[in-house]
Amino acid sequence: MAQPATTTHENWDSKSTTVVVKKLSPMQKPLVILGALIAIILYIAIVTTSTWTQGTLFIIGLALGITLLYARFGFTSAFRRLMSVGNVQGLQAHMLMFAVASTLFAIILSSGFSFTGITPKGYVSPVGVSVLVGAFLFGIGMQLGNGCASGTLYSLGGGSSSMILTLIAFVAGSVLGAYNFEFWQNTPALPPISIAESTGLGYFGGWVVQMLAFALIYWISVKIAKKKNPPMMKPLPTTTGFKKIFRGSWPLFAAAIVLALLNALTLTVRGNPWGITSAFALWGGKSLMAMGVDVTHWVYFAGPNGAALKNSVLMDSTSVMNFGIILGAFLSAAAQGTFKPGKIKPGVAGAAIVGGLMMGYGARLAFGCNIGAYFSGIASFSLHGWVWAIMAMAGTFLALYIRPLFGLSVPKSNDSIC
């Protein structure tokens, strides 16, 4: 039963842990073994079909999936909790993640450091009508689909049945966005703006500006939480000692640092930061080609995107990392004993399909999702990443009024946890 806010949420800042030590479910050993075998086979197939670099990216994908699942690191839930009741735990973790990633990206991009000889380039995209509309649609979609791009993948791997529908719809929406890409490309837009390179500040100056922005947002978040006294996130079960790494849940702040490190590693290995949704458009494009639909004349599939249609998906670095995320999450859920797919309620199914379509379409318009545009965009010092965040927040706010129509809950201020 929900408790009064005046007695439940006292001293929010002293209770802001996201994990709690308690008895864990038994490890699902057969599933762990199955997942490990699939990972080995897939790794061999990737290296054989492509290169050792692709194999490394697959391993990074596994690590990303493990990290996301163990911390239940959310972008969708963080936005929803913030906009509904003022819970800032997720947003604060984002600011830490951005601070670490921006620091590493500034060093990598300014020095040109690379493990593979590929010159690193961040995700810096135009700011215009397509980003405003796309990010807004994505913000609504992720709240209906109950997961963003990364959330869809790791929740699917973790056993969430509805995410099958979300992913299928996500792919379909991405294809539709690719089909309409030429139209949105011709809408009004500013050129790509880098806070570091386009302003004359350089990477050190840009880093200072972003650090101040992150600190300001963090400070504001503390003020919001103290004023609203929101319900805390439900702590995840963990354990003690060495087992904590492989069996227990991870604190949000620890996962934020790991995700930042892995994104920087991705930049130094493939020359671009972490992204997710371009692979969805590729999967959808390949599916249409297999059904006899020629998509090669679409503007979106001109150049590198078109070349990828002719190759195996194992040669597409984003696809390989996505496979790793799903499999890494599956291994983690099995290790925690939580891989238990269930039935999908009609309302949830409808929301998953609508949300997936909106996210897929929105991601193509906005030059990325919560990872490619928001996380990697801001870490790359791109103005479009900041604009994406604002518009996705606006979409989230509207979605709070739409979710109940599908039978989905919205956190309330008198909840004991959210």
N, C-alpha and C positions, 0 to 999 in steps of 0.2 A: 504494500500500500504506500502511496506517495506520502511523504512527510512534509510538514510545513517548512517553507524555505528558511524561515528565521531560525529554526533549530537544526536543519540538515546541512546547511552550506556554510557554517561558521568557519572562519580561518581557511578559506579556500586555498590560499597560497601555501599553507603548511601541509595540505593534504593532496597536493597536486600530482602524486605518483600515479602512474598508469598501469602498474603491476602490483600484485599482492601474492605472497607466498601461500600456497595451498596445495592440496593433493591434486595431482594431475591424472588425466585419463591414461589408461595403459597404452603403450606404444603399439601401433598397428604394424607389426614386424613384416608380415607378408607384403603389405603395400609399400613399405620402405624398400624392401628387396626388389619389388617390381619396378619402383621408380628409379632405383639405382641402375638396374639393368637397362631400362629404357634410355636413361641418360648416357650410359656408356655407348650403347648402340647408336644413338643419335649423334653423339660426339664423333664417333668413327665415320659415320655417314657424311657429316658436315666437312670434316677434314679431307675425306676422300674426294668428295664432290667439289669442294672449294679450296680453302687454304687453312693453314694453321691459325691465321688471324681470325677467320670465322669461328674456328674452334674456341679461341680465347674469348670471343664475344659471347659465345654460347655459355661458357663458364661464368662470365660476368652476369649474363641473364639469370642463370641459376642463383647466383648470389643475391641479385636484386629480388627475385621471387621469395627467397628464404627470408630476407630482411623485411620485405613488405608484409609477409604472412605472420612472422613472429611478433611484429609490433602492431599488426593490424593497422599499418600506417595509412591513414586516409587523407584524401583531398576532398572528396565528396562530403564525408561526415564532418570534417573540420569546418568547411564552409557552412554546412547546415546547422551545426551547433552554435557557430558564431552568430549567424543571422537570426536564429530562432530564440536563443536564450542568453547569448553573450558568453558562451563557454569559449575560452581562448586557448586551451591547451594545444589543440591541433595547429592553430595559427602560429603560436609561439615556436612549436617544433619546426614549422616551415621557415620561420625567420632564422633559426639556427642553421638549418639545412642550407638556406640561401647564403648565409654569411660564410660558411665553410666552402661551399661550391664556388662562390664569387671570388674568394681569395685564391683558390686553386686555379680557376679559369683565367684569372688575371695573369698569373705566373705563366701558365701554359700558352695562352694566346699571345702574350707580349714577347715571349722567348721563342715561340715556335717549337717547343719541346714535343717530341713524338717518339714512341717506342717502335713504330713501324716505318718511319720515314715519310709518312703522309702529313702534309702541313695542316695543323689543326685550324678549324674555322668554326666559330660559334653560330648559333641560330639567330640571325638578325634579319627580321622581315619587315615589310612595309606596314604602316599604320593607316588604316582606312576603313571604309564602310564594311568591307568583307570581314575584317577583324572584329569590328563592333558587333555586327550581326552574328557572326559565327561563334564568338565567345559567349554571347548572350544565350544563343540556342544551346550551346554545350552546357552552360550553367543549369538550364532547365532540365536538359536531358540527363545529366549525371544524377540529379536528385530523383528523377523518376526511375532511372535504371538501377538506382542504388549502388552505383559504382562509376568511377571515371574510367579513363583508359587503363591505367595501371591497376585500379581497383577491380575492373572487369576481369583482367587476366589472373591476378593472384586469388581473387575470390572463386573464379572458375576452378583453378588448380586446387584451391582449398576445399572444394566440395559443394559450393553454392549452385544448386540446380538452375535457378533462374538466370544465372549468368550465361548459360548456353544460349538462351533466347536473346539476351542483351548483346552478346558477341555477334550472333548472326545478323541481328538488326544493325549493329555497329558497322559491320562490313557492308551491308546493303546501303546504309546511309553514306558511307564513305564513297561508294561507287556513284551514287547519285550526286554527291558533291563534286566528284571528279568530272562527271558529265556536264555539270553547270559551271565548272571552274572558269571557263573563258568569260562567261557573263560577269562573274564577280571580279575577275581580274581587271575588267574594264571600268569598274566603279571608282569613284574618287578616292585617292590615297596619297599619303606622303611617302617619300622614299624610305628605305630602311634607315633607321636612326639608331646608332650605337652611342650609348652614354659615354663610352670611352673614346671611340674613334671619330664620331661625327661632331663632337663638341670641342675637340682640341684639348680635352682634359688628359688624354692618355689613359692607360690602364690603371696607373696609380691614382690619378685624380678621379676616374670613374669608380674605382674601388672605394675611395673615401666617401663619395656621394652615396653609393649603395649601402655602405656600412652605417652611415648616418640615418638613411631611410629605414633600414632594418631595426636599428636601435629605437628610432622614433615610433615605429609601428609596435614594437615590443612594449615600449613604455605606455603607449596608448592602450594596448591590450590589458595591461595590468590595471590601469584606471577603470577600464570597462568592467573587468571581472570584479573589482572591489565595489563598484557601484551597483552592478546587477546581481552580484552574489549568486552566480549560476550553479546548477547542479554539475557535479563532476562527471567525467567519463567513467564508465564502469571499469574498474581495474581488471586487467587480464591475469589469469593464473600463471604463476611461475614457481620456480623451485630455487634451491640454493646450490652453491658450489659450482663445479665444472659442468654439471648437467644443465645449468641455466642457459648455457650457450646453445645446446642442441635440443633441449626439451621444453624449457620454460619460455615464457613470453619476454620480449625485450621492451625496455622503456622507450617512449617516443623519442626522447632526445638522443639516446644512443643510436637508434635507427636513423635519425635525421643525419647524424654525422657519417654513418656508414653509407647511406644513399648518396651523400655529397661526394664521398671518396670514390664510389663506384661510377658516378657520372663523370667525374674528372678522369678516371681511368679509361672510360669509354672514349672520351675525347682524345686521349693520347694514343689509343689503339686504332680507331677507325677514322680519326680526323674530324669527326662530328660528335656532338653530345648525344645523350640518350634521347630517343624518340620512339613512338609506338605506332601511331595511326597510319603512317604512310604504308605500312605493311598490310593494313586492312584494305586499303584501296587496291593494292597489288593483288591480294587474294581474291577480291571481288572481280577485278579485271580479268584475272586468269580464269575464273569460273565462267564469266561471260564468254570469253574466247573459246573455252571448251564446249560451250553450248552453241557456238556458231556466230556469236555477236562480235563484230570487229570493233574494238575500242581503240585501235592504234591511231585513228584519225582525231581522237579527242585531244584537245590542247594539253590537258593534264598529263597524258601519256606520251608527250613529245619529249625527246631527249633521254636522260637517264631513266626516267620512269617507264618509258616505252621499251628500253633495252632490257629492263628487269622482267618484262612480260615474256621474253623469249628464253629466259634462264630458269633454272631450278630455284625454288624458294629458299633452298639451302645456301644459295649464293647471295641472298639478300640479307644484309647484316641486321636490319630491323626485325625481319621475320625470325631469324635465328635467335635473337635476343628475346623476342616474345615467346618462342617455344621454351626457352630457358626459364623465363619468369613463371610460366604455367607449371612447368615440371618442378621448379624449385619450391613453389608454393605447395604442390602436391606432396613432395617429400617432407616438408615441414609440418603440414597438417597430419600426415601419417605418423610422424615422429611424436607429435603431441597427442595423437589418438583422437583427432577431431574431424577426420575425413568421413562425413556422414551425410551424403546427399539426401535431400528430402523431397516431398511433393511440392509442386508449385501451385499456389493459389491463383485463381483466375485474374484477380485484380493485380497481383504482382506480375503475372505473365503479361498482361496488357501494358502495364507501366514499363516493364523491361523492354518490350518491343518498341514502344513509342520513344522511350528514353534512348535506346540504342540508335534508332534512326536519327534522332536529333543530334546526338553526340557525333555520329559519323559524318553527317552533313556539316555540322558546325566546325568540326576539326579541319575539314578541307578548306573551308572559307577563312578560318582564322590562322592558317599556317601552323596548325598543331593543336595539341590537347593540353591537359594539365601537366604533361611531361614535356613535350616538345616546345610548347609555347610558354607555359607558366614557369616550370622549373628550369628547363634548359635555356629558355628565352631570357629570363631575368638573370640567370647565372652568366649568360653570354653578354650581358649589359645591353640587351635590346629593349627599346622603349615599348615595342609591341607586347612584350611579356607583362609589363605593368598594366597596359591597357587591357590585355586579356583578363588579368586578375579582377579588375574593376567591373568589367562587363559580366564575367562569370559570377561574381558576387551578386550583381543585379538579377541575373537569371535565377540564381539560387533563391533570392528573396521572393520572386514571383512563384517559384516552384513550391514554396512552403504552403501556398494556398491551393495548389493543384494536387499535391500528394494525397490528401485525404479523399479526393474523388476516386482514387484507385485503392483505397483502404490502407494506405501507407501512413505510418505515424510521423508526428513532428514533435521534437522535444518541447516540454513545457517547463516553465520556471519553477513549478512546485514538484517536479520529479525529484526523486532522491538521487538518481544517476541519469545520464543521457548517453 
